[in-house]
Amino acid sequence: MIRVKDPVASLQFYQDVLGMKLINRADYESGKFTLYFLAYVPEGELPEAEQARKAYTFNREAVLELTHNWGTEHDENFHYSSGNKDPGRGFGHLAITVDNIEAACARFEEKEVTFIKRLQDGTMNNIAFIADPDGYWIEIVPKGLSSV
């Protein structure tokens, strides 16, 4: 789970940029927060019925949960710690695999995604890092990579 300031921006990023699907959403009026559950879903696999979708959400191998505390999107000075301003003190990054890392990075460039590390940067030219709207790092790894 990661906390997000603006769910519209975050959902756009995780769905349109990274290709995940929103598989479930839960609003908690008493706590004034919403949970968004995203995952990579094969075409036609996501159930339509609400109860079936809930069961599907918690019977998968991996789900990304975004938590939005209501009102944060209206505060220009509000931000969450991405975990990378003080390395070694907690969260570092998420990682996803892609079939073609060069094509994925070219697509990220076209979509004007913020890069933390491009393929050609540094000595590890087989991985890249991008940032989501809240500054969380996402490592992009080619499928089948044997070591980093």
N, CA, C and O atoms as a GROMACS GRO file, in nm:
protein
  592
    1MET      N    1   0.085  -0.117   0.000
    1MET     CA    2   0.000   0.000   0.000
    1MET      C    3   0.089   0.123   0.000
    1MET      O    4   0.187   0.131   0.073
    2ILE      N    5   0.052   0.218  -0.084
    2ILE     CA    6   0.116   0.348  -0.081
    2ILE      C    7   0.007   0.454  -0.073
    2ILE      O    8  -0.102   0.437  -0.127
    3ARG      N    9   0.037   0.563  -0.005
    3ARG     CA   10  -0.058   0.673   0.010
    3ARG      C   11  -0.039   0.770  -0.106
    3ARG      O   12   0.074   0.799  -0.145
    4VAL      N   13  -0.148   0.818  -0.160
    4VAL     CA   14  -0.142   0.910  -0.274
    4VAL      C   15  -0.217   1.039  -0.242
    4VAL      O   16  -0.320   1.038  -0.175
    5LYS      N   17  -0.163   1.149  -0.291
    5LYS     CA   18  -0.222   1.280  -0.267
    5LYS      C   19  -0.346   1.302  -0.354
    5LYS      O   20  -0.450   1.345  -0.304
    6ASP      N   21  -0.335   1.272  -0.483
    6ASP     CA   22  -0.442   1.300  -0.579
    6ASP      C   23  -0.478   1.171  -0.652
    6ASP      O   24  -0.403   1.126  -0.738
    7PRO      N   25  -0.592   1.110  -0.618
    7PRO     CA   26  -0.626   0.983  -0.680
    7PRO      C   27  -0.647   0.991  -0.831
    7PRO      O   28  -0.621   0.894  -0.902
    8VAL      N   29  -0.693   1.104  -0.881
    8VAL     CA   30  -0.713   1.117  -1.025
    8VAL      C   31  -0.579   1.105  -1.098
    8VAL      O   32  -0.567   1.029  -1.194
    9ALA      N   33  -0.478   1.179  -1.051
    9ALA     CA   34  -0.345   1.173  -1.112
    9ALA      C   35  -0.283   1.034  -1.096
    9ALA      O   36  -0.225   0.981  -1.190
   10SER      N   37  -0.296   0.976  -0.978
   10SER     CA   38  -0.236   0.844  -0.954
   10SER      C   39  -0.304   0.735  -1.035
   10SER      O   40  -0.236   0.650  -1.093
   11LEU      N   41  -0.437   0.736  -1.041
   11LEU     CA   42  -0.507   0.636  -1.121
   11LEU      C   43  -0.472   0.650  -1.268
   11LEU      O   44  -0.455   0.549  -1.337
   12GLN      N   45  -0.463   0.772  -1.316
   12GLN     CA   46  -0.424   0.794  -1.456
   12GLN      C   47  -0.285   0.734  -1.481
   12GLN      O   48  -0.264   0.667  -1.582
   13PHE      N   49  -0.192   0.759  -1.391
   13PHE     CA   50  -0.056   0.707  -1.407
   13PHE      C   51  -0.055   0.554  -1.406
   13PHE      O   52  -0.002   0.493  -1.499
   14TYR      N   53  -0.111   0.493  -1.304
   14TYR     CA   54  -0.102   0.347  -1.291
   14TYR      C   55  -0.183   0.275  -1.399
   14TYR      O   56  -0.147   0.164  -1.438
   15GLN      N   57  -0.292   0.335  -1.446
   15GLN     CA   58  -0.371   0.271  -1.551
   15GLN      C   59  -0.318   0.304  -1.690
   15GLN      O   60  -0.290   0.214  -1.768
   16ASP      N   61  -0.305   0.432  -1.721
   16ASP     CA   62  -0.269   0.472  -1.857
   16ASP      C   63  -0.120   0.458  -1.887
   16ASP      O   64  -0.083   0.424  -2.000
   17VAL      N   65  -0.035   0.484  -1.789
   17VAL     CA   66   0.109   0.475  -1.812
   17VAL      C   67   0.161   0.334  -1.789
   17VAL      O   68   0.235   0.281  -1.872
   18LEU      N   69   0.121   0.272  -1.677
   18LEU     CA   70   0.174   0.139  -1.645
   18LEU      C   71   0.083   0.024  -1.688
   18LEU      O   72   0.124  -0.092  -1.682
   19GLY      N   73  -0.038   0.054  -1.733
   19GLY     CA   74  -0.125  -0.051  -1.788
   19GLY      C   75  -0.197  -0.138  -1.687
   19GLY      O   76  -0.246  -0.245  -1.722
   20MET      N   77  -0.204  -0.095  -1.562
   20MET     CA   78  -0.276  -0.171  -1.461
   20MET      C   79  -0.426  -0.142  -1.475
   20MET      O   80  -0.466  -0.046  -1.540
   21LYS      N   81  -0.507  -0.227  -1.413
   21LYS     CA   82  -0.652  -0.207  -1.413
   21LYS      C   83  -0.700  -0.187  -1.270
   21LYS      O   84  -0.652  -0.252  -1.177
   22LEU      N   85  -0.795  -0.096  -1.255
   22LEU     CA   86  -0.860  -0.077  -1.127
   22LEU      C   87  -0.953  -0.196  -1.107
   22LEU      O   88  -1.050  -0.212  -1.182
   23ILE      N   89  -0.924  -0.278  -1.007
   23ILE     CA   90  -1.004  -0.399  -0.988
   23ILE      C   91  -1.105  -0.386  -0.875
   23ILE      O   92  -1.201  -0.463  -0.868
   24ASN      N   93  -1.083  -0.288  -0.787
   24ASN     CA   94  -1.179  -0.267  -0.679
   24ASN      C   95  -1.154  -0.132  -0.615
   24ASN      O   96  -1.046  -0.075  -0.626
   25ARG      N   97  -1.256  -0.081  -0.549
   25ARG     CA   98  -1.249   0.048  -0.480
   25ARG      C   99  -1.335   0.038  -0.356
   25ARG      O  100  -1.443  -0.021  -0.360
   26ALA      N  101  -1.287   0.095  -0.246
   26ALA     CA  102  -1.364   0.095  -0.122
   26ALA      C  103  -1.354   0.232  -0.058
   26ALA      O  104  -1.245   0.281  -0.029
   27ASP      N  105  -1.470   0.295  -0.036
   27ASP     CA  106  -1.478   0.426   0.029
   27ASP      C  107  -1.511   0.406   0.176
   27ASP      O  108  -1.602   0.329   0.210
   28TYR      N  109  -1.438   0.475   0.263
   28TYR     CA  110  -1.461   0.467   0.407
   28TYR      C  111  -1.498   0.605   0.459
   28TYR      O  112  -1.412   0.684   0.496
   29GLU      N  113  -1.627   0.631   0.459
   29GLU     CA  114  -1.682   0.762   0.500
   29GLU      C  115  -1.636   0.800   0.640
   29GLU      O  116  -1.594   0.914   0.662
   30SER      N  117  -1.642   0.706   0.734
   30SER     CA  118  -1.608   0.738   0.874
   30SER      C  119  -1.460   0.777   0.889
   30SER      O  120  -1.427   0.861   0.973
   31GLY      N  121  -1.374   0.718   0.810
   31GLY     CA  122  -1.232   0.749   0.818
   31GLY      C  123  -1.187   0.852   0.717
   31GLY      O  124  -1.073   0.898   0.720
   32LYS      N  125  -1.278   0.889   0.628
   32LYS     CA  126  -1.250   0.986   0.521
   32LYS      C  127  -1.130   0.945   0.435
   32LYS      O  128  -1.037   1.022   0.414
   33PHE      N  129  -1.137   0.820   0.386
   33PHE     CA  130  -1.035   0.774   0.293
   33PHE      C  131  -1.095   0.674   0.195
   33PHE      O  132  -1.201   0.616   0.219
   34THR      N  133  -1.025   0.656   0.084
   34THR     CA  134  -1.065   0.560  -0.019
   34THR      C  135  -0.946   0.471  -0.051
   34THR      O  136  -0.832   0.517  -0.057
   35LEU      N  137  -0.974   0.343  -0.070
   35LEU     CA  138  -0.873   0.246  -0.114
   35LEU      C  139  -0.900   0.210  -0.259
   35LEU      O  140  -1.014   0.181  -0.296
   36TYR      N  141  -0.797   0.213  -0.340
   36TYR     CA  142  -0.804   0.174  -0.481
   36TYR      C  143  -0.712   0.055  -0.498
   36TYR      O  144  -0.595   0.060  -0.459
   37PHE      N  145  -0.763  -0.054  -0.555
   37PHE     CA  146  -0.684  -0.174  -0.576
   37PHE      C  147  -0.659  -0.191  -0.726
   37PHE      O  148  -0.753  -0.195  -0.805
   38LEU      N  149  -0.532  -0.201  -0.764
   38LEU     CA  150  -0.494  -0.214  -0.904
   38LEU      C  151  -0.410  -0.339  -0.925
   38LEU      O  152  -0.341  -0.385  -0.834
   39ALA      N  153  -0.419  -0.394  -1.046
   39ALA     CA  154  -0.341  -0.514  -1.078
   39ALA      C  155  -0.330  -0.528  -1.229
   39ALA      O  156  -0.402  -0.463  -1.304
   40TYR      N  157  -0.238  -0.612  -1.270
   40TYR     CA  158  -0.231  -0.652  -1.411
   40TYR      C  159  -0.328  -0.768  -1.427
   40TYR      O  160  -0.316  -0.870  -1.360
   41VAL      N  161  -0.424  -0.750  -1.517
   41VAL     CA  162  -0.533  -0.846  -1.532
   41VAL      C  163  -0.542  -0.891  -1.678
   41VAL      O  164  -0.552  -0.807  -1.768
   42PRO      N  165  -0.539  -1.021  -1.701
   42PRO     CA  166  -0.560  -1.069  -1.839
   42PRO      C  167  -0.697  -1.026  -1.891
   42PRO      O  168  -0.794  -1.020  -1.815
   43GLU      N  169  -0.704  -0.997  -2.018
   43GLU     CA  170  -0.829  -0.953  -2.083
   43GLU      C  171  -0.942  -1.052  -2.054
   43GLU      O  172  -0.927  -1.173  -2.073
   44GLY      N  173  -1.054  -0.999  -2.009
   44GLY     CA  174  -1.173  -1.080  -1.985
   44GLY      C  175  -1.175  -1.152  -1.851
   44GLY      O  176  -1.272  -1.222  -1.823
   45GLU      N  177  -1.074  -1.136  -1.768
   45GLU     CA  178  -1.067  -1.209  -1.641
   45GLU      C  179  -1.135  -1.137  -1.525
   45GLU      O  180  -1.173  -1.202  -1.427
   46LEU      N  181  -1.151  -1.007  -1.533
   46LEU     CA  182  -1.205  -0.930  -1.422
   46LEU      C  183  -1.356  -0.949  -1.412
   46LEU      O  184  -1.430  -0.918  -1.506
   47PRO      N  185  -1.404  -1.000  -1.297
   47PRO     CA  186  -1.548  -1.020  -1.280
   47PRO      C  187  -1.626  -0.888  -1.280
   47PRO      O  188  -1.574  -0.785  -1.240
   48GLU      N  189  -1.748  -0.894  -1.326
   48GLU     CA  190  -1.835  -0.775  -1.329
   48GLU      C  191  -1.905  -0.753  -1.194
   48GLU      O  192  -1.914  -0.640  -1.147
   49ALA      N  193  -1.953  -0.859  -1.134
   49ALA     CA  194  -2.031  -0.848  -1.011
   49ALA      C  195  -1.944  -0.802  -0.894
   49ALA      O  196  -1.829  -0.844  -0.881
   50GLU      N  197  -2.000  -0.715  -0.810
   50GLU     CA  198  -1.925  -0.654  -0.700
   50GLU      C  199  -1.866  -0.758  -0.604
   50GLU      O  200  -1.748  -0.749  -0.571
   51GLN      N  201  -1.944  -0.854  -0.560
   51GLN     CA  202  -1.894  -0.956  -0.467
   51GLN      C  203  -1.784  -1.040  -0.530
   51GLN      O  204  -1.685  -1.073  -0.466
   52ALA      N  205  -1.802  -1.075  -0.656
   52ALA     CA  206  -1.700  -1.154  -0.726
   52ALA      C  207  -1.572  -1.073  -0.742
   52ALA      O  208  -1.462  -1.128  -0.734
   53ARG      N  209  -1.586  -0.945  -0.763
   53ARG     CA  210  -1.469  -0.856  -0.777
   53ARG      C  211  -1.392  -0.847  -0.645
   53ARG      O  212  -1.269  -0.849  -0.644
   54LYS      N  213  -1.465  -0.837  -0.535
   54LYS     CA  214  -1.400  -0.834  -0.403
   54LYS      C  215  -1.322  -0.963  -0.379
   54LYS      O  216  -1.208  -0.959  -0.334
   55ALA      N  217  -1.384  -1.075  -0.409
   55ALA     CA  218  -1.314  -1.203  -0.392
   55ALA      C  219  -1.192  -1.211  -0.483
   55ALA      O  220  -1.086  -1.257  -0.442
   56TYR      N  221  -1.208  -1.165  -0.606
   56TYR     CA  222  -1.097  -1.165  -0.703
   56TYR      C  223  -0.981  -1.080  -0.652
   56TYR      O  224  -0.864  -1.119  -0.666
   57THR      N  225  -1.012  -0.965  -0.593
   57THR     CA  226  -0.909  -0.874  -0.543
   57THR      C  227  -0.816  -0.941  -0.443
   57THR      O  228  -0.695  -0.921  -0.447
   58PHE      N  229  -0.873  -1.020  -0.353
   58PHE     CA  230  -0.794  -1.079  -0.246
   58PHE      C  231  -0.758  -1.226  -0.268
   58PHE      O  232  -0.718  -1.296  -0.175
   59ASN      N  233  -0.773  -1.271  -0.393
   59ASN     CA  234  -0.732  -1.407  -0.428
   59ASN      C  235  -0.637  -1.405  -0.548
   59ASN      O  236  -0.639  -1.496  -0.631
   60ARG      N  237  -0.556  -1.302  -0.555
   60ARG     CA  238  -0.459  -1.284  -0.664
   60ARG      C  239  -0.318  -1.295  -0.610
   60ARG      O  240  -0.295  -1.296  -0.489
   61GLU      N  241  -0.224  -1.304  -0.701
   61GLU     CA  242  -0.084  -1.310  -0.661
   61GLU      C  243  -0.027  -1.173  -0.624
   61GLU      O  244   0.067  -1.167  -0.546
   62ALA      N  245  -0.079  -1.065  -0.678
   62ALA     CA  246  -0.026  -0.932  -0.647
   62ALA      C  247  -0.131  -0.825  -0.674
   62ALA      O  248  -0.200  -0.828  -0.776
   63VAL      N  249  -0.140  -0.731  -0.581
   63VAL     CA  250  -0.232  -0.618  -0.594
   63VAL      C  251  -0.161  -0.496  -0.537
   63VAL      O  252  -0.096  -0.504  -0.432
   64LEU      N  253  -0.173  -0.384  -0.606
   64LEU     CA  254  -0.121  -0.258  -0.554
   64LEU      C  255  -0.240  -0.182  -0.494
   64LEU      O  256  -0.341  -0.160  -0.561
   65GLU      N  257  -0.226  -0.143  -0.369
   65GLU     CA  258  -0.331  -0.067  -0.301
   65GLU      C  259  -0.286   0.078  -0.290
   65GLU      O  260  -0.180   0.107  -0.235
   66LEU      N  261  -0.368   0.168  -0.341
   66LEU     CA  262  -0.345   0.311  -0.326
   66LEU      C  263  -0.444   0.362  -0.222
   66LEU      O  264  -0.564   0.336  -0.234
   67THR      N  265  -0.397   0.434  -0.123
   67THR     CA  266  -0.483   0.491  -0.020
   67THR      C  267  -0.486   0.641  -0.038
   67THR      O  268  -0.382   0.707  -0.041
   68HIS      N  269  -0.607   0.695  -0.049
   68HIS     CA  270  -0.623   0.840  -0.060
   68HIS      C  271  -0.698   0.891   0.062
   68HIS      O  272  -0.813   0.854   0.086
   69ASN      N  273  -0.632   0.977   0.139
   69ASN     CA  274  -0.696   1.046   0.251
   69ASN      C  275  -0.761   1.171   0.195
   69ASN      O  276  -0.694   1.258   0.140
   70TRP      N  277  -0.890   1.179   0.210
   70TRP     CA  278  -0.969   1.283   0.145
   70TRP      C  279  -0.918   1.423   0.182
   70TRP      O  280  -0.886   1.450   0.297
   71GLY      N  281  -0.912   1.510   0.082
   71GLY     CA  282  -0.874   1.648   0.101
   71GLY      C  283  -0.730   1.680   0.070
   71GLY      O  284  -0.695   1.796   0.049
   72THR      N  285  -0.643   1.579   0.068
   72THR     CA  286  -0.501   1.606   0.043
   72THR      C  287  -0.478   1.666  -0.094
   72THR      O  288  -0.383   1.744  -0.114
   73GLU      N  289  -0.562   1.632  -0.190
   73GLU     CA  290  -0.546   1.683  -0.326
   73GLU      C  291  -0.567   1.834  -0.336
   73GLU      O  292  -0.527   1.896  -0.435
   74HIS      N  293  -0.628   1.893  -0.236
   74HIS     CA  294  -0.656   2.037  -0.238
   74HIS      C  295  -0.548   2.120  -0.168
   74HIS      O  296  -0.554   2.243  -0.171
   75ASP      N  297  -0.452   2.055  -0.105
   75ASP     CA  298  -0.346   2.124  -0.032
   75ASP      C  299  -0.219   2.125  -0.117
   75ASP      O  300  -0.153   2.022  -0.131
   76GLU      N  301  -0.186   2.240  -0.172
   76GLU     CA  302  -0.070   2.251  -0.261
   76GLU      C  303   0.061   2.213  -0.193
   76GLU      O  304   0.153   2.165  -0.260
   77ASN      N  305   0.071   2.231  -0.062
   77ASN     CA  306   0.196   2.204   0.010
   77ASN      C  307   0.204   2.061   0.065
   77ASN      O  308   0.306   2.020   0.119
   78PHE      N  309   0.097   1.985   0.050
   78PHE     CA  310   0.094   1.850   0.105
   78PHE      C  311   0.171   1.754   0.016
   78PHE      O  312   0.161   1.759  -0.107
   79HIS      N  313   0.249   1.666   0.078
   79HIS     CA  314   0.316   1.557   0.004
   79HIS      C  315   0.348   1.443   0.100
   79HIS      O  316   0.364   1.463   0.220
   80TYR      N  317   0.357   1.324   0.043
   80TYR     CA  318   0.398   1.207   0.120
   80TYR      C  319   0.546   1.183   0.097
   80TYR      O  320   0.601   1.221  -0.007
   81SER      N  321   0.610   1.119   0.192
   81SER     CA  322   0.750   1.080   0.175
   81SER      C  323   0.754   0.958   0.085
   81SER      O  324   0.684   0.860   0.109
   82SER      N  325   0.835   0.965  -0.020
   82SER     CA  326   0.846   0.852  -0.112
   82SER      C  327   0.941   0.745  -0.060
   82SER      O  328   0.949   0.636  -0.117
   83GLY      N  329   1.013   0.776   0.048
   83GLY     CA  330   1.108   0.681   0.103
   83GLY      C  331   1.247   0.696   0.046
   83GLY      O  332   1.340   0.628   0.092
   84ASN      N  333   1.265   0.781  -0.053
   84ASN     CA  334   1.396   0.792  -0.119
   84ASN      C  335   1.473   0.918  -0.085
   84ASN      O  336   1.586   0.936  -0.132
   85LYS      N  337   1.414   1.007  -0.007
   85LYS     CA  338   1.488   1.127   0.034
   85LYS      C  339   1.586   1.093   0.146
   85LYS      O  340   1.685   1.163   0.165
   86ASP      N  341   1.558   0.987   0.219
   86ASP     CA  342   1.645   0.941   0.327
   86ASP      C  343   1.668   0.792   0.307
   86ASP      O  344   1.608   0.710   0.376
   87PRO      N  345   1.757   0.754   0.211
   87PRO     CA  346   1.777   0.613   0.176
   87PRO      C  347   1.810   0.525   0.296
   87PRO      O  348   1.877   0.568   0.391
   88GLY      N  349   1.763   0.404   0.290
   88GLY     CA  350   1.792   0.306   0.395
   88GLY      C  351   1.698   0.315   0.513
   88GLY      O  352   1.718   0.244   0.612
   89ARG      N  353   1.598   0.400   0.507
   89ARG     CA  354   1.509   0.418   0.621
   89ARG      C  355   1.368   0.371   0.591
   89ARG      O  356   1.273   0.426   0.646
   90GLY      N  357   1.354   0.273   0.507
   90GLY     CA  358   1.220   0.221   0.481
   90GLY      C  359   1.198   0.193   0.335
   90GLY      O  360   1.285   0.140   0.266
   91PHE      N  361   1.080   0.229   0.289
   91PHE     CA  362   1.037   0.200   0.152
   91PHE      C  363   1.139   0.250   0.051
   91PHE      O  364   1.194   0.359   0.065
   92GLY      N  365   1.163   0.169  -0.053
   92GLY     CA  366   1.254   0.209  -0.160
   92GLY      C  367   1.182   0.229  -0.292
   92GLY      O  368   1.180   0.340  -0.346
   93HIS      N  369   1.123   0.121  -0.346
   93HIS     CA  370   1.055   0.133  -0.474
   93HIS      C  371   0.970   0.010  -0.503
   93HIS      O  372   0.983  -0.093  -0.438
   94LEU      N  373   0.883   0.025  -0.603
   94LEU     CA  374   0.810  -0.087  -0.661
   94LEU      C  375   0.890  -0.131  -0.783
   94LEU      O  376   0.975  -0.056  -0.830
   95ALA      N  377   0.864  -0.249  -0.834
   95ALA     CA  378   0.929  -0.296  -0.956
   95ALA      C  379   0.827  -0.368  -1.043
   95ALA      O  380   0.742  -0.442  -0.993
   96ILE      N  381   0.837  -0.345  -1.174
   96ILE     CA  382   0.753  -0.417  -1.269
   96ILE      C  383   0.842  -0.471  -1.381
   96ILE      O  384   0.946  -0.413  -1.412
   97THR      N  385   0.800  -0.579  -1.440
   97THR     CA  386   0.871  -0.633  -1.555
   97THR      C  387   0.795  -0.598  -1.682
   97THR      O  388   0.672  -0.588  -1.682
   98VAL      N  389   0.871  -0.579  -1.789
   98VAL     CA  390   0.812  -0.546  -1.919
   98VAL      C  391   0.873  -0.638  -2.024
   98VAL      O  392   0.985  -0.685  -2.009
   99ASP      N  393   0.798  -0.662  -2.131
   99ASP     CA  394   0.847  -0.748  -2.238
   99ASP      C  395   0.963  -0.684  -2.314
   99ASP      O  396   1.058  -0.752  -2.351
  100ASN      N  397   0.954  -0.554  -2.338
  100ASN     CA  398   1.055  -0.483  -2.416
  100ASN      C  399   1.087  -0.352  -2.345
  100ASN      O  400   1.011  -0.256  -2.353
  101ILE      N  401   1.200  -0.350  -2.276
  101ILE     CA  402   1.232  -0.233  -2.192
  101ILE      C  403   1.260  -0.108  -2.275
  101ILE      O  404   1.226   0.002  -2.233
  102GLU      N  405   1.320  -0.125  -2.392
  102GLU     CA  406   1.346  -0.008  -2.477
  102GLU      C  407   1.214   0.055  -2.524
  102GLU      O  408   1.199   0.177  -2.521
  103ALA      N  409   1.121  -0.028  -2.566
  103ALA     CA  410   0.990   0.022  -2.610
  103ALA      C  411   0.914   0.084  -2.493
  103ALA      O  412   0.849   0.188  -2.509
  104ALA      N  413   0.921   0.022  -2.376
  104ALA     CA  414   0.853   0.076  -2.258
  104ALA      C  415   0.909   0.214  -2.222
  104ALA      O  416   0.834   0.307  -2.194
  105CYS      N  417   1.042   0.226  -2.224
  105CYS     CA  418   1.104   0.355  -2.189
  105CYS      C  419   1.072   0.461  -2.294
  105CYS      O  420   1.054   0.578  -2.260
  106ALA      N  421   1.065   0.422  -2.421
  106ALA     CA  422   1.027   0.517  -2.526
  106ALA      C  423   0.883   0.565  -2.504
  106ALA      O  424   0.853   0.683  -2.522
  107ARG      N  425   0.797   0.475  -2.464
  107ARG     CA  426   0.657   0.510  -2.435
  107ARG      C  427   0.650   0.604  -2.316
  107ARG      O  428   0.573   0.700  -2.317
  108PHE      N  429   0.730   0.577  -2.212
  108PHE     CA  430   0.732   0.665  -2.095
  108PHE      C  431   0.780   0.805  -2.135
  108PHE      O  432   0.728   0.905  -2.085
  109GLU      N  433   0.879   0.812  -2.224
  109GLU     CA  434   0.927   0.942  -2.274
  109GLU      C  435   0.814   1.017  -2.344
  109GLU      O  436   0.793   1.136  -2.320
  110GLU      N  437   0.740   0.946  -2.431
  110GLU     CA  438   0.628   1.007  -2.504
  110GLU      C  439   0.521   1.060  -2.408
  110GLU      O  440   0.459   1.163  -2.435
  111LYS      N  441   0.500   0.989  -2.298
  111LYS     CA  442   0.398   1.029  -2.200
  111LYS      C  443   0.454   1.129  -2.098
  111LYS      O  444   0.384   1.165  -2.003
  112GLU      N  445   0.578   1.172  -2.118
  112GLU     CA  446   0.644   1.271  -2.034
  112GLU      C  447   0.650   1.230  -1.887
  112GLU      O  448   0.629   1.311  -1.797
  113VAL      N  449   0.678   1.101  -1.865
  113VAL     CA  450   0.695   1.047  -1.732
  113VAL      C  451   0.830   1.096  -1.677
  113VAL      O  452   0.927   1.109  -1.752
  114THR      N  453   0.836   1.121  -1.548
  114THR     CA  454   0.962   1.161  -1.484
  114THR      C  455   1.052   1.039  -1.469
  114THR      O  456   1.013   0.939  -1.409
  115PHE      N  457   1.172   1.049  -1.524
  115PHE     CA  458   1.271   0.943  -1.508
  115PHE      C  459   1.361   0.975  -1.389
  115PHE      O  460   1.405   1.089  -1.372
  116ILE      N  461   1.388   0.874  -1.308
  116ILE     CA  462   1.489   0.883  -1.202
  116ILE      C  463   1.621   0.833  -1.260
  116ILE      O  464   1.727   0.888  -1.232
  117LYS      N  465   1.613   0.728  -1.342
  117LYS     CA  466   1.729   0.670  -1.408
  117LYS      C  467   1.686   0.616  -1.544
  117LYS      O  468   1.600   0.529  -1.551
  118ARG      N  469   1.746   0.667  -1.649
  118ARG     CA  470   1.721   0.615  -1.783
  118ARG      C  471   1.812   0.495  -1.809
  118ARG      O  472   1.909   0.474  -1.737
  119LEU      N  473   1.779   0.417  -1.911
  119LEU     CA  474   1.859   0.298  -1.943
  119LEU      C  475   2.007   0.331  -1.960
  119LEU      O  476   2.093   0.257  -1.913
  120GLN      N  477   2.036   0.442  -2.026
  120GLN     CA  478   2.175   0.475  -2.057
  120GLN      C  479   2.250   0.536  -1.939
  120GLN      O  480   2.372   0.556  -1.947
  121ASP      N  481   2.181   0.566  -1.829
  121ASP     CA  482   2.247   0.626  -1.713
  121ASP      C  483   2.318   0.520  -1.629
  121ASP      O  484   2.264   0.411  -1.606
  122GLY      N  485   2.438   0.552  -1.584
  122GLY     CA  486   2.511   0.464  -1.494
  122GLY      C  487   2.560   0.337  -1.560
  122GLY      O  488   2.563   0.326  -1.682
  123THR      N  489   2.596   0.242  -1.477
  123THR     CA  490   2.651   0.117  -1.527
  123THR      C  491   2.546   0.008  -1.549
  123THR      O  492   2.571  -0.087  -1.622
  124MET      N  493   2.431   0.022  -1.486
  124MET     CA  494   2.326  -0.079  -1.500
  124MET      C  495   2.232  -0.036  -1.613
  124MET      O  496   2.125   0.020  -1.587
  125ASN      N  497   2.272  -0.062  -1.737
  125ASN     CA  498   2.193  -0.013  -1.851
  125ASN      C  499   2.086  -0.112  -1.897
  125ASN      O  500   2.041  -0.106  -2.011
  126ASN      N  501   2.045  -0.202  -1.807
  126ASN     CA  502   1.938  -0.296  -1.839
  126ASN      C  503   1.814  -0.271  -1.753
  126ASN      O  504   1.718  -0.349  -1.758
  127ILE      N  505   1.815  -0.164  -1.673
  127ILE     CA  506   1.700  -0.127  -1.592
  127ILE      C  507   1.680   0.024  -1.598
  127ILE      O  508   1.773   0.099  -1.630
  128ALA      N  509   1.560   0.067  -1.566
  128ALA     CA  510   1.530   0.210  -1.557
  128ALA      C  511   1.445   0.233  -1.433
  128ALA      O  512   1.386   0.139  -1.379
  129PHE      N  513   1.440   0.357  -1.389
  129PHE     CA  514   1.353   0.396  -1.279
  129PHE      C  515   1.272   0.518  -1.323
  129PHE      O  516   1.326   0.612  -1.380
  130ILE      N  517   1.141   0.514  -1.295
  130ILE     CA  518   1.054   0.628  -1.320
  130ILE      C  519   0.988   0.666  -1.188
  130ILE      O  520   0.999   0.593  -1.089
  131ALA      N  521   0.919   0.780  -1.186
  131ALA     CA  522   0.849   0.823  -1.065
  131ALA      C  523   0.701   0.842  -1.095
  131ALA      O  524   0.664   0.887  -1.203
  132ASP      N  525   0.618   0.806  -0.998
  132ASP     CA  526   0.474   0.829  -1.011
  132ASP      C  527   0.443   0.972  -0.968
  132ASP      O  528   0.535   1.045  -0.930
  133PRO      N  529   0.317   1.015  -0.972
  133PRO     CA  530   0.284   1.154  -0.937
  133PRO      C  531   0.321   1.195  -0.794
  133PRO      O  532   0.338   1.314  -0.767
  134ASP      N  533   0.335   1.100  -0.702
  134ASP     CA  534   0.374   1.131  -0.565
  134ASP      C  535   0.524   1.116  -0.541
  134ASP      O  536   0.571   1.135  -0.429
  135GLY      N  537   0.598   1.083  -0.646
  135GLY     CA  538   0.743   1.069  -0.633
  135GLY      C  539   0.789   0.930  -0.593
  135GLY      O  540   0.909   0.910  -0.570
  136TYR      N  541   0.697   0.833  -0.586
  136TYR     CA  542   0.739   0.696  -0.558
  136TYR      C  543   0.816   0.643  -0.679
  136TYR      O  544   0.774   0.663  -0.793
  137TRP      N  545   0.926   0.576  -0.654
  137TRP     CA  546   1.007   0.521  -0.762
  137TRP      C  547   0.951   0.387  -0.807
  137TRP      O  548   0.904   0.308  -0.726
  138ILE      N  549   0.957   0.363  -0.937
  138ILE     CA  550   0.916   0.236  -0.995
  138ILE      C  551   1.030   0.188  -1.084
  138ILE      O  552   1.066   0.255  -1.181
  139GLU      N  553   1.085   0.073  -1.050
  139GLU     CA  554   1.192   0.014  -1.129
  139GLU      C  555   1.130  -0.060  -1.247
  139GLU      O  556   1.034  -0.136  -1.230
  140ILE      N  557   1.184  -0.039  -1.364
  140ILE     CA  558   1.139  -0.105  -1.485
  140ILE      C  559   1.245  -0.207  -1.522
  140ILE      O  560   1.360  -0.172  -1.547
  141VAL      N  561   1.205  -0.334  -1.525
  141VAL     CA  562   1.298  -0.444  -1.545
  141VAL      C  563   1.253  -0.526  -1.666
  141VAL      O  564   1.134  -0.555  -1.680
  142PRO      N  565   1.347  -0.565  -1.754
  142PRO     CA  566   1.305  -0.650  -1.865
  142PRO      C  567   1.272  -0.790  -1.816
  142PRO      O  568   1.341  -0.847  -1.732
  143LYS      N  569   1.164  -0.845  -1.871
  143LYS     CA  570   1.122  -0.981  -1.836
  143LYS      C  571   1.238  -1.077  -1.867
  143LYS      O  572   1.301  -1.068  -1.973
  144GLY      N  573   1.264  -1.167  -1.774
  144GLY     CA  574   1.369  -1.266  -1.794
  144GLY      C  575   1.507  -1.222  -1.747
  144GLY      O  576   1.603  -1.297  -1.762
  145LEU      N  577   1.518  -1.104  -1.691
  145LEU     CA  578   1.648  -1.056  -1.642
  145LEU      C  579   1.700  -1.152  -1.535
  145LEU      O  580   1.626  -1.186  -1.443
  146SER      N  581   1.824  -1.196  -1.548
  146SER     CA  582   1.877  -1.293  -1.454
  146SER      C  583   1.944  -1.228  -1.334
  146SER      O  584   1.954  -1.290  -1.228
  147SER      N  585   1.991  -1.105  -1.349
  147SER     CA  586   2.050  -1.033  -1.235
  147SER      C  587   2.054  -0.884  -1.265
  147SER      O  588   2.055  -0.843  -1.381
  148VAL      N  589   2.058  -0.805  -1.160
  148VAL     CA  590   2.068  -0.660  -1.176
  148VAL      C  591   2.200  -0.610  -1.122
  148VAL      O  592   2.226  -0.490  -1.126
   0.00000   0.00000   0.00000
